[in-house]
């Protein structure tokens, strides 16, 4: 006598009775916003270093690095703040969404 040890394959697709409500929230990636803030601070630092060339005894590269040390964290902080505000707005938008189809009353 041999027993059939094979179990039936689970059904693929929707397993619940009826449609399932799914919410998708587009959350920002904080690291990318912070990196973009640092990159933007680098560009601003470069422009300021070029425009203020000759105002001090510092070389152009020294003035660039000193400005980047002060403006870099500020740009990173602003990038994180923009990501945080964007995240809060996406949460509020998700909570405001209404279901596409009203639920049918149960009989």
Backbone as a ProteinNet text record, in pm:
[ID]
protein_1_A
[PRIMARY]
XXXXXXXXXXXXXXXXXXXXXXXXXXXXXXXXXXXXXXXXXXXXXXXXXXXXXXXXXXXXXXXXXXXXXXXXXXXXXXXXXXXXXXXXXXXXXXXXXXXXXXXXXXX
[TERTIARY]
83.4	0	87.9	61.2	136.6	41.1	87.5	5.9	44.7	-50.6	-25.1	14.2	143.4	191.7	194.2	155	152.3	37.4	69.2	-34.6	-80	-204.7	-251.9	-181.5	-158	-92.8	-188.4	-138.2	-227.4	-264.8	-384.9	-431.1	-355.3	-322	-253.8	-357.2	-326.1	-418.6	-484.8	-604.8	-676.8	-730.2	-692.6	-738.7	-849.9	-869.1	-975.3	-1107	-1212.1	-1343	-1367.8	-1360.4	-1383	-1253.4	-1267.2	-1147.2	-1083.3	-954.7	-879	-836.6	-859.6	-819.9	-671.7	-598.3	-454.6	-422.6	-341.7	-296.6	-148.1	-110.5	30.5	74.5	174.1	223.6	362.2	383.4	514.3	597.4	675.6	760.6	892.5	940.8	1068.3	1185.8	1292.3	1415.6	1502.7	1515.7	1584	1728.9	1798	1939.1	1960.6	1871	1883.7	1859	1764.1	1738.5	1857.3	1916.4	2031.6	2151.1	2173	2284	2263.2	2140	2112.5	2134.9	2099.2	2124.9	2273.5	2353.4	2498.4	2554	2503.7	2547.8	2512.3	2392.1	2350.1	2434.5	2467	2554.3	2693.3	2740.9	2870.5	2871.4	2763.1	2753.5	2748.7	2667.7	2659.2	2794.4	2862.5	2994.7	3093.2	3089.7	3180.5	3156.7	3030.4	2997.1	3041.3	3015.4	3055.1	3206.8	3277.4	3424.1	3479.6	3419.3	3464.6	3436.1	3316.6	3278.4	3359.1	3401.5	3474.3	3624.8	3671.8	3815.9	3888.8	3995.8	4074.2	4030.1	3921.8	3875.3	3955.7	4022.3	4102.5	4235.4	4318.4	4450	4443.2	4324.3	4309.5	4313.9	4368.1	4364.7	4221.2	4192.9	4057.8	4014.9	4104.8	4068.2	4045.7	4125.7	4106.2	3972.5	3940.2	3812.9	3695.5	3710.7	3605.9	3581.8	3688.3	3672.7	3618.4	3660.1	3606.2	3457.5	3421	3278.7	3197.6	3254.8	3182.6	3162.9	3260.9	3245.7	3132.1	3104.3	2995.4	2862.3	2865.6	2740.7	2695.3	2787.4	2751.8	2649.6	2675.5	2575.3	2443	2449.7	2326.2	2244.2	2310.2	2240.8	2184.4	2260.2	2211.2	2088.7	2092.5	1979.1	1856	1875.6	1762.8	1706	1793.5	1745.8	1664.2	1709.3	1634.2	1500.9	1498.9	1374.8	1274.5	1321	1232.3	1177.3	1261.2	1214.8	1111.7	1134.3	1040.6	905.4	906.7	781	709.7	784.8	726.1	665	730.5	679.5	549.3	543.7	421.6	307.2	337.6	232.7	180.3	269	222.9	137.1	168.9	85.9	-51.8	-55.9	-184.4	-265.6	-199.4	-268.4	-324.6	-249.4	-295.4	-418.1	-419.4	-533	-657.4	-638.1	-752.1	-815.5	-742.3	-794.1	-916.5	-1009.8	-1131.7	-1126.6	-1194.8	-1198.1	-1262.5	-1214.8	-1263.9	-1410.6	-1448.4	-1585.9	-1642.4	-1764.6	-1822.9	-1850	-1839.8	-1863.3	-2011.3	-2037.5	-2175.1	-2231.5	-2354.9	-2414.4	-2437.3	-2409.5	-2428.7	-2575.9	-2623.2	-2764.7	-2790.7
-117.4	0	123.7	206.6	331.5	447.6	535.9	653.1	766.8	842.2	957.9	1074.8	1106.8	1213.7	1348.7	1351.2	1478.5	1564	1687.7	1780.4	1861.7	1899.6	1978.1	2113.2	2159.3	2289.1	2400.2	2498.9	2610.2	2688.3	2741.8	2818.8	2949.6	2986	3113.6	3220.2	3341.4	3450.4	3495.5	3544.2	3594.7	3476.6	3471.4	3361.2	3405.2	3533.8	3582.9	3580.4	3590.8	3595.1	3737.6	3759.7	3892.1	3970.2	4093.4	4175.8	4217.3	4240.8	4282.4	4427.6	4511.1	4651.4	4662.8	4725.4	4742.3	4890.4	4938.1	5077.5	5078.5	5163.3	5175.4	5317.9	5330.8	5463.3	5480.2	5591.2	5618.8	5696.8	5625.8	5689.9	5732.7	5850.7	5896.3	5819.3	5811.1	5748.5	5859.5	5856.5	5965.5	5980.6	5870.9	5877.2	5952.5	5933	6003.1	6152.7	6189	6330.6	6395.9	6326	6379.9	6393	6292.3	6298.4	6411.9	6431.9	6542.1	6676.4	6686.9	6810.2	6838.7	6733.8	6751.2	6792.6	6731.5	6767.2	6912.4	6952.3	7090	7188.1	7151.1	7235.7	7245.4	7137.7	7141.2	7236.4	7237.1	7328.4	7473.2	7498.9	7634.5	7677.1	7586.1	7615.6	7649.8	7575.4	7601.9	7740.7	7775.7	7907.2	8018.5	8001.6	8103.9	8115.3	8003.3	8006.9	8078.7	8058.3	8126.5	8276.7	8312.1	8453.6	8531.5	8466	8536.1	8516.6	8471	8450.5	8583.9	8583.1	8704.2	8790.4	8755.5	8834.2	8805.3	8690.2	8654.9	8597.6	8565.7	8510.7	8360.9	8302.5	8158.6	8127.5	8011.9	7964.7	7923.9	7911.5	7875.7	7740.5	7642	7508.9	7511	7589.8	7598.3	7663.5	7768.2	7834.3	7742.6	7664.1	7568.8	7467.4	7407.8	7304.2	7361.6	7481.9	7543	7574.4	7625.1	7651.9	7522.6	7418.6	7291.3	7230.2	7248.2	7197.3	7267	7389.7	7460	7445.7	7447.4	7439.7	7296.2	7200.6	7061	7005.8	7014.9	6965.9	7040.9	7169.3	7246	7192.9	7162.9	7105.4	6967.5	6887.7	6754.9	6766.6	6861.6	6883.1	6929.3	7018.2	7063.7	6950.3	6864.2	6749.1	6654.3	6630.3	6544	6607.1	6738.8	6808.2	6798.2	6812.9	6798.9	6656.5	6557	6417.9	6393.9	6450.7	6434	6495.5	6616.1	6682.2	6603.6	6552.9	6471.7	6343.3	6284.3	6162.3	6190.9	6299.1	6335.2	6363	6427.9	6455.5	6326.4	6228.3	6102.4	6024.6	6034.3	5967.9	6032.7	6166	6236.2	6204.6	6196.7	6164.8	6022.9	5930.6	5792.6	5782.5	5858.5	5853.8	5917.4	6013.1	6078.8	5993.8	5896.7	5816.9	5738.1	5731.7	5655.2	5527.2	5423.5	5301.2	5328.1	5258.5	5279.1	5238.9	5126.9	5079.3	5067.9	5116.3	5103.3	4957.2	4925	4786.6	4753	4631.3	4586.1	4548.4	4587.9	4551	4400.4	4344.8	4200	4171.2	4065.1	4030.5	3939.2
0	0	0	-89.3	-94.1	-69.1	13.6	44.4	-48.8	-84.3	-169.1	-78.4	-77	10.9	-59	-183.8	-255.7	-204.5	-179.1	-135.3	-255.2	-258.4	-372.6	-376	-497.9	-516.7	-475.8	-404.9	-370.5	-496.1	-494.6	-609.6	-616.9	-736.8	-756.3	-789.7	-751.4	-778.7	-650.2	-662.7	-546.5	-467.8	-341.4	-257.1	-163.9	-146.3	-59.5	-136.1	-63.4	-128.2	-175	-304	-359.7	-373.8	-419.6	-442	-309.6	-315.8	-198.9	-218.5	-117.1	-126.6	-93.8	-184.5	-166.4	-176.1	-83.6	-88	-117.8	-210.7	-247.8	-219.8	-134	-98.3	-156.4	-222.6	-282.1	-181.8	-102.5	-2.1	-66.2	-30.6	-88.1	-29.8	-105.2	-56.7	1.5	132.4	203	158.2	137	98.6	-31.3	-125	-253.8	-238.8	-154	-130.4	-60.8	36.2	108.4	14.2	-70	-165.9	-266	-311.2	-403.4	-335	-206.9	-132.2	-121.1	-99.7	-93.3	-229.7	-335.8	-470.9	-503.6	-468.4	-492.4	-410.8	-287.3	-205	-267	-328.1	-395.7	-513.4	-589.2	-704.1	-656.2	-553	-498.2	-442.2	-374.7	-319.4	-429.5	-537.9	-649.5	-707.4	-726.4	-782.3	-687.2	-558.3	-460.8	-454.3	-460.3	-456.4	-579.3	-695.1	-816.8	-807.4	-759.8	-753.2	-649.8	-542.9	-436.2	-447.2	-560	-579.3	-565.8	-487.3	-469.1	-352.5	-285	-171.9	-45.6	-43.4	74.2	27.4	124.3	91.2	62.9	71.1	48.1	-101.3	-132.1	-270.8	-305.4	-434.2	-478.9	-422.9	-425.5	-375.8	-224.9	-151.6	-6.6	26.9	-44.4	-18.7	-56.1	-164.2	-202.6	-91.6	-39	63.2	193.5	231.2	352.8	337.8	222.2	198.6	193.4	132.6	124.6	262.7	350.9	487.5	561.9	526.3	593.8	520.1	387.7	311	283.9	286.6	260.2	358	489.6	585.6	576.7	543.4	527.4	409.1	298.2	183	213.2	288.5	326.7	417.1	508.7	598.2	520.7	425.1	343.3	257.7	205	128.6	214.4	337.9	429.3	466.4	481.5	514	399	276.7	160.3	152.5	179.6	177.8	287.3	405.3	516.3	483.1	427.8	390.8	281.4	185.1	78.4	134.4	232.3	295	368.9	442.7	515.9	419.3	306.9	208.2	146.2	123.1	63.9	163.1	291.9	393	397.2	395.1	397	271.8	156.7	31.5	36.1	94.9	103.5	193.9	302.5	394.1	333.6	241.1	176.3	67.5	16	-95.2	-50.9	-138.9	-112.3	-194.5	-150.1	-230.9	-366.4	-469	-605.1	-618.2	-559.5	-567.6	-426.1	-404.9	-270.8	-239.4	-111.7	-70.7	-85.2	-128.8	-144.9	-8.1	19	148.3	154.2	270.8	287	309.6	250.5	261.4	377
[MASK]
+++++++++++++++++++++++++++++++++++++++++++++++++++++++++++++++++++++++++++++++++++++++++++++++++++++++++++

